[in-house]
Amino acid sequence: MLFEKPVGPNGEESGFPVLINGYGSARRMALALGKENVEEIGNEVGALVKAKPPAGLGEAWDLLKKGLELRHARPVSVGRGACQEVVKKAGEGGGGLGEIPVLKTWPKDGGPFLTLPQVITEDPETKERNVGMYRMQVLGPWEAALHWQLHKVGARHGKKYREMGRPMPVAVALGGDPANAFAATAPLPDGIDEYMFAGFLRRKSVSFVPAVSQPIQVPADADFVIEGTVDPAGEPVDEGPFGDHTGFYTPVDKYPRFRVTAITHRKGAIYPATVVGKPPMEDFWLGSASVRILMPVLKMNFPELVDLALPAEGIFHNLVFVSLKKQYPYQAFKLMHGLWGAGQMMFTKMIVAVDEQVNVHDTSEVLFYLGANVDPERDMIFIKGPSDSLDHATSVPNVGSHVGIDATRKLPGEGYARGWPEECRTSPEAAARAQTLLAAARGNRR
């Protein structure tokens, strides 16, 4: 939805249109990435990592990184970019962030929040870039609060700058190629530059220009770029509440203060935003696309894995359905432990494993086998591990329990000696006859 003439809380019309829900369906996600279907990209990723079977997940990611570089996806520097057609620096007048139509979404939000920011940071030692989508609360015309959680790479970069006693340069890109914002949300491991991944998706390297007030590179095609610093010695500021994708308000907490030094933008820039809340919302489609695109990497490390789904009701980390081709006792538990060790899957609270023929994208079908095949004492395992900072259910922040539920048919080696019953299924002949009769009935109605 494009709001061509948004009106702010003061009743004045903004000079910038607002785009919302640009990624809000499977079709729109594919269009944003220039494909008919995101599965096409998953097939390309699979081709990159199949040349040499990896020994583990880390090696699979290394192969993907090398493959991306071979596809000429490495970002390139250019002299000038559309993102700097208009330049406004702090201390030279202007309304700063107040000129951008940043949304306050829910009634009890602590203020307006940037919800689709590409937050760009660099490791002060290795100079490796990270791009994360960390929400930002506008605190004033030239300052904001950066919500990067304990486990995020941006927070790790901030810790290094703090230990060095140096101000941390940060750039925040808004808009531009939709592949850039998608890449910022993708659960990529350390060492894979998100903009390199975006270049692979687009089949064209992302172009960069130097920021005007900070020693950092910014994407040349962005609609807006907000430049600034995080003071290593500065006290953190109150951030929140925020009506989050969990469907609940995130309470007030302490996060770094971001001081804006410059804002640049295109002439005729469009401000991109997303609204999060109880699912399904736009972020569900972003997450689903990541799963489909990166599935080949998981399958290379877990050959028994058939499919994986993040149902909307699970809000990403809360619930995962996996199907597997089971060949030996307790293989479902083995797969669960492997997934908990794979990047951001460490936050998954509940994993339900089903047999290969079960459609994990049909929640009703998964629930049927969950009820039919599970003996709770035998088929559930509990572990302790890191939890999402936004998970309000844990007794203490960032640490919680996870449960794995094996809803596959049981083997004798798993303590089942009764003889597994046969499922009731219509014969192929009867099913074919029913389809013929239905097709004839539809033809008669026309």
Number of C-alpha atoms within 10 A of each C-alpha: 9 14 13 14 13 16 15 15 10 6 8 10 14 16 16 19 19 22 16 16 16 17 22 18 18 17 14 17 24 18 16 19 20 16 16 15 17 22 17 14 21 20 15 14 21 20 13 21 22 15 10 10 12 17 10 14 19 15 17 22 20 18 20 22 20 13 18 23 18 12 15 15 23 19 20 13 16 13 9 14 19 19 28 24 15 14 13 18 18 18 10 9 8 13 13 22 19 16 13 19 23 20 19 20 19 17 9 12 20 20 19 20 22 25 21 25 26 28 25 24 24 22 18 16 9 7 10 14 22 22 25 24 22 23 18 25 28 23 21 15 16 22 19 24 25 24 21 21 16 12 14 14 20 25 18 15 19 25 15 16 22 17 10 12 12 16 16 24 23 26 29 25 26 29 24 21 19 20 22 28 25 26 24 24 20 21 17 17 16 15 12 19 22 28 26 24 27 27 25 24 23 19 14 15 21 25 20 22 20 18 23 19 18 16 13 19 19 26 32 27 24 26 24 29 28 26 28 25 20 22 20 20 12 12 11 17 17 17 25 23 18 25 22 17 21 20 12 15 18 19 15 14 12 14 20 22 24 26 22 23 22 23 25 23 25 20 14 12 21 24 23 25 21 19 18 20 19 14 17 16 19 20 24 22 19 20 18 20 23 18 21 19 20 20 20 23 24 21 16 20 19 17 12 17 22 20 22 21 19 22 21 20 14 17 21 22 20 21 20 23 22 26 25 22 17 19 10 12 14 16 16 29 19 11 20 22 14 16 19 20 12 15 13 18 20 18 25 23 26 19 27 25 28 28 21 17 11 18 19 25 15 12 15 11 12 22 14 11 19 18 11 12 16 17 13 12 7 12 18 16 14 12 12 11 15 19 26 21 17 17 20 16 9 14 10 11 14 18 16 18 16 20 17 24 23 28 25 25 16 21 17 12 10 13 10 12 10 9 9 12 7 6 6 6 7 9 9 9 8 10 11 12 12 12 11 11 11 12 11 11 11 9 9 8 6 5
